[in-house]
Amino acid sequence: MRKGLIAIVFVPFLVFSLWVASTHGPLGFLDVAGREPWAMQMLLDLAIALFVVTSLVVRDARATGRNPWPWVAATVLVGSIAPMLYALTRRR
């Protein structure tokens, strides 16, 4: 059930993210965050949330015998797409 819900969010979010990155560039968010205080607040909030999620991914990956570092690197590069993909590929 949980993986199905993640997949429902993951696929459209991935498609939208790819479209935005291809249209506005992979660092286009920095332009908006630099001129809009609310955009900067949201960017900082996202960074904090991704740090917390990545910490959980690292702990879970180690506990299940997976290498956590590709997931950490992927999270830095593509944001929440990486933790969602980790959750979709996680075995019990």
N, C-alpha and C positions, 0 to 999 in steps of 0.2 A: 504494500500500500504506500509506504513512504517513498520508495524508489519511483513509483508511478507518479506521485505528486511532484517529485524533483524533476522527472523527465518532462512533465507537462510544462514546467517553468523553464527548464533548461533549453529545450529546442527553440521556442520562439525568442528567448533572450539571446541565445547564441546567434541566431539569424539577424536579429536587430542590432546586436553589437558589431557583427561583421559589416553590416550596412553602414552604421555610423562611422566605424573606423575607416572604411574605404571611402566614404564621402567626405569626412572632415579630418582625416588623418588620425593616426593612433595616439597622438598627444594633443588632439584638439580640445580636450577637456581642460587643459591648462590655461588656454586663452579665456575661457568662460570663468574659471575659478579665479583668475587674476583680476578680473574686473567686477565680479559680482560677489559680495560678501556671503550671501546664502549658498552660492555654488561652492565657495571655499569651505564653508561649514560642512556641507554635505560631503565634500571630498575628504576632509579630515575625519568625519564620522565613519565614512566607508573604510578609510585606512585603519582606524582603530578596530572596527568590526572584523576586517580581514585579518588583522593581527591576532585577535582572539580566536577566530575560526581556524587560522593556520596553526596556532598552538594546539588546538584540539586535534587537528589532522595529524600533526607530528606525533602526539601522544598515541593516537589510535594506530597510526602506521607502524610505529615501533612495537606496539603491543601485538599487532597481527603479523609481524615479520616482514613488513613492506619497507622499502627505502623512502623516507619522508622527503628527501631533498628535491627530487624532481617536482613534487607537489608544491613545495615552498617556492621554488623558482617559477613555476607556472603561475602561481597566485600573484607573484610580483609582476609578471608579464601580462596576464589576462584577467586578473581580478577574480571575482566570484565564480567565474566559469570553471576554474580549476577545482575548488572545493566541491562544487556540484558534481563534476566529473568523478572526483574521488569517491563521493558518496554513491554514485551510480555504479562504480566498479568495485565497491567494497564487498568482501565476502564475510559471511557471519562466522 
